[in-house]
Amino acid sequence: MKIIIIGAGISGLATYLHLRKHLPGHGSAHTIHIYESHRPRSGIPTTNDFDTLSSSTAIVGGGLGVSPNGMRVLYDLDPDLHAAVAAQGFPCDHFIFMGQNGWTLGMQRTSDRGGFEGPGGRAEVCVSSSRHGLWGCLMAKVDEGVVRHRKVVSVRAGEGKKVVVFEDGGEEECDLVIGADGVKSKVRTALFGEDEEGEYSPQYTGASGIGGFINGPLPPRIADNKAMVFIFGRNGFFGYASASPAEANNLMWWSTFETDSLPSKTNLDAEEIKASLRERHRAWADPVVQDIISKAEVETIYPTWVLPNLPHYGENGIVLVGDAAHAMSPTTGQGASQALEDAQTLSLLLAETLERAYDTSNEETEAGAVALALKLFYEIRQPRVAAIVERGKKMDKGKGDVGVVAEYAMYCFLWVVLHFPSIGKEPTQFDSR
């Protein structure tokens, strides 16, 4: 069986590794290639144009948290990979929630101990990491020559072979196309057409964000509590955490804010963005925020896109994973972890259905096995993803511009929920099974 994965980000690489582990014959009987249009880079962009600053997060740039459920998937895949991700990042024992007035609203443990421990009672915590750090750990496990830097412009579907079309005019046939090509997915277009009505197209949420990294001693609030800090305010949201082992003194930060229109692609001015950042947070009481905005360089800019609920994730030998299937608000803290869950679930389903198809006593075809796996993939994953998306929407309400009364009502609500969790699930806690 020949498989082409489009996109060499977190979901694409994780899917490849799971397929190699789980497919019949441990994947050796199958040909799997990954095509990626962006070449990896690290460091601050050399230009300030929108496309460079925003598209860079496809593979590198920006930061993230790998939640306990995501870390568990990595452990199931390869304990050495799990150890590498934890070692290059910053395991966070706590989330700290604050208000822009300096109030500490509460602290929450990130551990999933108390219900979903792994073998031997092993519990996971959230690991804060640069996107490049997680990507690098995955990439180090991928066989040489698997990732090919070639831009895919379209995919042609049919009852027989699928055809991947490249920008250089070349084409390649395969039996299964896995779209791990992000929110602006070309593979999703192959499934649902050009979508002139926008029914299955990404939707701008009205919020954008900027972020970056600063070298220097970690604030005691992070170092002493092994924490990630989230600050809610009247005119936006701010967060910071370490993105590396504590001794590396690498502070990751991000700021999210409302904006009626997308950032201009033609008039992007880094100095203007920094000035807006300082103005937006100049009255925020946390001295760490003030220190960050005084030193910050703009390393990423990311309009927040989400996807509506899709009627399926794949059919006829084409399937979507990660952001291509269910781009969700960063508020959920689950983007990377859900991509990892997708990779594991799809691979296990394909392994099981193909194993049955290859059994000489079974009349099921390979194409039929793939079709069944894609159907089950949606039935298993969609309810969980939809629940997380809805939780994110509720949390997003606390990130927009609000008046002073709404600001303090938000603080009171968060304080109550964090101190009396029996009233409702804590705002960032998700079932990690």
N, C-alpha and C positions, 0 to 999 in steps of 0.2 A: 504494500500500500504506500502511495506517495502522498505526503502531507506538506503543505506550504503554510507557514505561519507568517502573517504580515504584521510587522511591528516587533522590534527587539527591545521593548521596554520591559517593565517588571512582569506584566501579564504574559507577554510573548516568551520571555526566557523561562519563566516558571512553568508555562505550559509545555515547552520543549522538554524540560528536565523531568516533569511528571510522565510525559509520554514515554520517554526513554526508559523510565523505571517500571512503568506498569503495563505497557502494551505487551501482548503475547510475544514471547521470545525476548522480553526485556527491551523491545524496540529495535532489536538488531535486524529483524526481518522487514523493517519499514524504512523508507527514505524520508527524512524530515529536513527541510530547509527553512531558514528564517530570512526574510527580506526586510531591510530597514533603510529609510531614506536619509536619516540624519546620522552623521558621524559623531561619535562621542567627543566631548570636550569637557574641560573643567576650568574653574576659575571665573573671574568676572568677565562678561562679554567685552569684546574689543570695540563693539559699536553699540549705539544706544537705540537702534531701530526696534520697533515693536516686534517684528517677526523673530529677530534674534533673541530678544529678552523673553518672549512668551513660548516660542516653539522649543527652546532649549530644555524646558522642563519635561519634554517627551522622554528623554533618556537621562539627562543630568540636570543639575541646577535645582534649586528649591529644597525643601525639607519635608519630612513626613514622620508619622508615628506608625510603627508596626504594632498593632494591638495584640493582646494575648492570643486571640484566635488565629491571627496571621502567623505569629511565632510558632504556634502549635503545628500549623501546616508545614512550616519550614523544618521543624523537628521531624515530622513524619516523613518528609521528603529525604532529608539527609541530616543527621545530627551534627556533622561537621559544618555543614552550611549554616545551620541554626547557630552554632557556636561562633562562626565567623561574623554573622550579622550582629550578634550581641556584642562581640568584642570590638567591632569598629564603631558601634553606636553608643548610646547612653541609656542603659536600662533605667526606666523611671518607675519608682515605687509609688509615686503620688501624682495626682493632678491637683493643682492649687487654683482656686477660682477667686478672682478679685474684682472690685469695682474701680472705675477710674478715679474715684475719690480716695483710693488707698485702702479701703476696707478689704479685709480678707473674709470672703463669704463662706469659705469652707474648703476642706481638703478631702480628697477621695483616693482610696487605694486603687491602683491599676491592676493588681493581681487578680487572677481568676480563681484563686484558692477559695474553697468553700462550695464546690459543686462540680467543677469541670477539670480536675487535675488529671494529668497524664499518667503514664506508667510510673509506678513507684511513688505516687503522690506528688509528682513534679508539677508545680504551678508556674505559670508564665506571667510576665509583666510587659507593659508597653515599652518598646525600644524606640527612642527618638534617634533619627538618622537623617543624614543628607540623602536625597534621592540617589545621588551618584554612589554613595556608600553601599546602599542596598543593591543597586544595579550591578555594581562591581563584584559583589559577592556572588550574585547569580551568574554573571558573565564568566567568572573564573571556573565555573563548573560545566560550562557549555563546551562541547567538542570544537576543536579548531576547524575553521572553514565552514561552520554551520551558518553563521551570520554573514549575509552578503549585503553590501551596501548598494542597493539598487532601488529606485523609486517606482512603486506600483501606482498606476493611474486608474486601473479598473479591473474588475473581475467579471468574466462572462460565465453565466451558469447555464446548465443544460442537463438533460437526463443522463448524459454520459460523463466524460471528463470535464473538470472545471478548467478554465483558461485564465491565467493571471497575465495581465498586459502591463508592460513596463514603459516608462517614459522614453526610453531609447528606441522603442519600436519593437523590441523583442517580446516573445510570448513563451509561456511554460504551462504545460498541462499537469494536472494532479487529480487525485481522488477526493481530497478533503482540503478546504481552505479554512484556516482559523484566523479570524480578524481580531488582532490585538493592536489595532492601529488607532486607538484613542477616540476622543469625542468627535472628531471630524472624519470618521472612518469611511474609507472608500469601499470597504467590504459591506458595511451597512447599506450603502447605496445599491450594491449588487442584490441585496436581499429585498429592499423595499422600493427601489427605483429612485428617481430624482426627487420625489417627495416635494412637489411644488407647494402643497398646502402646509408643509412644515409639520406634518403629523408625527413624523419619526425623526425629526431633525433636532440638533442641540438647541437649547433655549438659554439665552442670557438671563441671569437671575437679577440683574440690576446691581450687582456688587462686583468689585474688583479687588485685587490685593497686590501688595508688593512684599518683598522679603529679601533676606540675605543672611550673611554670616559675619561675625565680628570676632577677631582674636583678642583674648584678654581673660583675666581671671573670672571664673564663674561667680555670679551673685550668690551669696550665702543661702538665699531662699531656694535655689536650685541645688547647690552642692550639699547642703546639710540635709535636705529632705529627699534628695534624688528625685526631683520634681520637674514637671512641665507646668508652666504658668499661663493661665488664660485670664484676660482682663476685658470685662464688658464695660462699654461706655456709652455716653449720650450720642456720640457721633462716629461710632465705629467699634472696632474690636482689635485687640493687640495680644500677641502671644510670644513667648520666648522659652527656649530650652537649650540644653546642650545637644549638639549633633554628633559628638565624638566622646571617647572616654574622658573622664573628668580632667585628667592630667593634660589633655590636649588643649584645654582652654579655648574651645570653639563654641561661641554662642550663636544659636540660630534664632532669627526673629521673623515675624510676619505681622502685617497690618491689613485689615480688611475694612472696606468702606463702601458706602452707597455711591453710585454714579449712574445718572440717567442714561448715558450713552457709553458705548465702548470707547476705551482709550484710543486716541487718534493714531493711526498707523503712519501718518505723514508728518505729524507735528509733535512727536514724542521728545520731550526735553527732560533729561535726567535731573538737571538742577531744579527745574520746576516741580518735578515729582518729589524730590527731597524737601523742597520748600513747603509743599502741600502736606507732606508727612509731618513736618515739624509744627505747622500751624494746627493740624488736626489734633495732635496730641500734646500741645504745649501746656495745657492746663491739667494734664493727668498727673496724679500725685506720686506715683511710683518712681523713685529716683532711677531705677534701672531703665524704665522707659525713656526718661529724659537723657540718660547716658547713651542709649542706643540711637535715638533720633539725632543726637548731636554728631555721631560718628558714622551713621549708616551710609552705605553705598547701595545703589539700586542694582541688584543682581538678577532679579526675576520680576516680571509683572504678569499677572494671570487673571484675566476676566473669568468669572465663575460661570461655567456652562453646566447644565444638567440635561438629562434626556428624559422625555416622557416614557411612561411604561410601554414597552414594546410588546406586541402580541406573541412574539416568539423570539428566541435568540439564534435560531438557525433552522435551515431545512435544505434539502436537496444538495447535501455535501458542502454547505457553507455555514459557519457558525461564528458568533461574536463572543468575546470574553473581555473582562475588565471594563474600562471606560467606553469602549465601543458598544457595549451592551447596556450599561447602566451607569453612566457618568453621574456622580452624586456630589452634593455639596461637601467642601472640605470640613464643614462643621461636624460631620459624622465621625471623622477620624478613622474611617473604615475603607477609604479608597484602595490603598495598597493591600489591605487584608482581604477585601472582597475579591480583588483580582487573584490573589493567591488561592482563595477558596475555589474560585472558578476553575483555575488550572488543575487543581487536585480532583474536583468533582468530575469535570469533563473527561479527564484521563482515566479515572477509575471506571466510569461508565463505558467508555470506548473499549477499555481492556476487557470488561465483562462481556459486552455484546459481541465483540470480535472473537473472543475465545469460543463462544458458542457457535458462531458462524464457521469457524475453522474446524470445528468438530465434524469429522466425516459422517457421523450419524445424524447431523442436523442439516436440513435443507435450506436454512437461512443464508442469504447472500451477504457479501461484504457490504454492499450498498444498503441493504436492509438493516444490517447491524448498526451502521452509522446513523441511519435515519432514526432508529429506536433510541440510540444514545442521545441524539440531539433533542428529541422529544422529552426524554426523561430529565435531561440537563435543565431545560426550562422549568419543568414541573417542580423540580427540587430547589432550584436556585431562586426563581422569581419571588416566591412569597417572602423569603428571608431578606432579599435585597429591597423589596418594596417596603417592608417594615422599617428597615434602617433609613431609607430615604424619607419616610414620613417623620421619623424622629428628628432627622436633620432639619426638615422644614420648620419644625417647632423651635429648634434651637436658633435657626437663622433669624427669627423674629427679634432676638436679642442683639443682633449685630447691625441693625439699621439705625438711622437717625431718629431719635425720640426726644420728647420733652422731659423736663426734670421730674415730673410726677411719674411718668412711665419708667424713667430710669430707676427711681428708687423702688417702684413696684417690682421691677425686674430683680433688683438686689434682694428684696424681701422674699420673692419666690425662690430664688436660687438658695438663699440661706436656709429656708424651711426644708426644701427638698434634700439638701446636702446634710442637714442635721437630723432630719427625720425621714430617712429613705423609705420607711414603710408606707408613707403617704403616696409615694409613686416611685417608679424606677429612677435612679440617679441619671442625670442628663447625658452622661457619656458612657453609661454601662450597657453593653450589648451581650446577648447570649453568645458565649464563645464555643459552643459545641460545634 
